[in-house]
Amino acid sequence: MMRPVFRALQLFTVLLLTTVGGTAEERVEFVVGELRTEEGGSWDTKKSPLKRPFGIAFNSKGIGFVVELEGGRVFELSRKHELSQISGDGSRSYEGDGQPATKATYNGMHNCAITPNGDLLIGDTWNHCVRRIDARTGLVSTWAGNGKAAFAGDGRRRRDASFNFVMCITLNADSSALHIADLKNRRIRAVDVTSGIVTTVAGNGEKGVPADGARATEAPLVDPRAVAADSKGQVYILERGGNALRVVRTDGTIKTVAGTGKRGFADGPALQAQFGSPKHICVDSRDNVYIADDQNGAIRKYDPVSQTVSTVLGRGIGHKQIRLLNPHGVCVYGQWLYVMDTSHNRILRVRL
């Protein structure tokens, strides 16, 4: 298992499960951090053990793993919400393959995923690849990508493929495929976990708004930042500059399901809703899609049944005091939605 393999480089005791507010607001808890001064608290982002945390994922035993974009480090988050640094030294480089995790370095990690056997997969964005920390041995390797910024490798094995800015990686519901938001190639790619073969799921490499009903692999995309599949096998795509949420249906066609395409802030009917440069998504057990709406400082929810968008947290919603600053990562684990409040260097969670 991963936990015994790694010996922490640093151990930080962080604020545990501090519940804020009353009644409905008791659903919000701090995992790392607390209310900031302007929110009625004293949290100093500069004194946080985290530096621009972007992604979080959990293994089957409830251990979390946090990756930083600018801090360049990987942390283990215990069930008691203690942080232990396990990898990365803060530099932006590409070192450590074949060595223990403590020797590895990364370049702009955006998020991570955990396989059923506990391996940690990391979207190593500016190294144009997916790295792996082996749960059994603790060794680091490049799992997908050859490190070259290019588009190549469809129909080939994962190590032979080329990507260009691996922005987001997520396993599908049965962990049979890893989806990759291949930003600068304007494509969503998929790696078959068993065979290792890479394919394109959406995008033809051109920039544009895809027409509803078009074949996904033949359609343009604006800038696919994040991807997540639901329990039915549909693949959701979030576009930051496109300010929209799209879905690749099981018949291979693509459709816009939320957002007008114009930047703004509006809840309500999904196709009338507006986003502000959204950056990340996750899907819960009921196939609701949660959206980290970066410039709006909010966490939004797309309900595919009612086809509506609502705000879960931020802008005085969910808790009247909390103000999010550049929220990036969102992750559902158990009955909680975890939120990376990136520019406040803190982690919150909301009970679903």
Secondary structure as GFF3:
##gff-version 3
##sequence-region A 1 352
A	DSSP	alpha_helix	2	5	.	.	.	ID=ss1
A	DSSP	beta_strand	11	13	.	.	.	ID=ss2
A	DSSP	beta_strand	18	19	.	.	.	ID=ss3
A	DSSP	three_ten_helix	23	27	.	.	.	ID=ss4
A	DSSP	beta_strand	28	32	.	.	.	ID=ss5
A	DSSP	three_ten_helix	37	39	.	.	.	ID=ss6
A	DSSP	three_ten_helix	45	47	.	.	.	ID=ss7
A	DSSP	beta_strand	53	58	.	.	.	ID=ss8
A	DSSP	beta_strand	64	68	.	.	.	ID=ss9
A	DSSP	beta_strand	74	77	.	.	.	ID=ss10
A	DSSP	beta_strand	82	87	.	.	.	ID=ss11
A	DSSP	three_ten_helix	101	103	.	.	.	ID=ss12
A	DSSP	beta_strand	109	114	.	.	.	ID=ss13
A	DSSP	beta_strand	120	124	.	.	.	ID=ss14
A	DSSP	three_ten_helix	125	127	.	.	.	ID=ss15
A	DSSP	beta_strand	129	133	.	.	.	ID=ss16
A	DSSP	beta_strand	140	144	.	.	.	ID=ss17
A	DSSP	three_ten_helix	158	160	.	.	.	ID=ss18
A	DSSP	beta_strand	166	171	.	.	.	ID=ss19
A	DSSP	beta_strand	177	182	.	.	.	ID=ss20
A	DSSP	three_ten_helix	183	185	.	.	.	ID=ss21
A	DSSP	beta_strand	187	192	.	.	.	ID=ss22
A	DSSP	beta_strand	198	202	.	.	.	ID=ss23
A	DSSP	three_ten_helix	216	218	.	.	.	ID=ss24
A	DSSP	beta_strand	224	229	.	.	.	ID=ss25
A	DSSP	beta_strand	235	239	.	.	.	ID=ss26
A	DSSP	beta_strand	244	248	.	.	.	ID=ss27
A	DSSP	beta_strand	254	258	.	.	.	ID=ss28
A	DSSP	beta_strand	268	269	.	.	.	ID=ss29
A	DSSP	three_ten_helix	270	272	.	.	.	ID=ss30
A	DSSP	beta_strand	280	283	.	.	.	ID=ss31
A	DSSP	beta_strand	289	293	.	.	.	ID=ss32
A	DSSP	beta_strand	298	303	.	.	.	ID=ss33
A	DSSP	beta_strand	308	313	.	.	.	ID=ss34
A	DSSP	beta_strand	327	333	.	.	.	ID=ss35
A	DSSP	beta_strand	336	341	.	.	.	ID=ss36
A	DSSP	three_ten_helix	342	344	.	.	.	ID=ss37
A	DSSP	beta_strand	346	351	.	.	.	ID=ss38
###
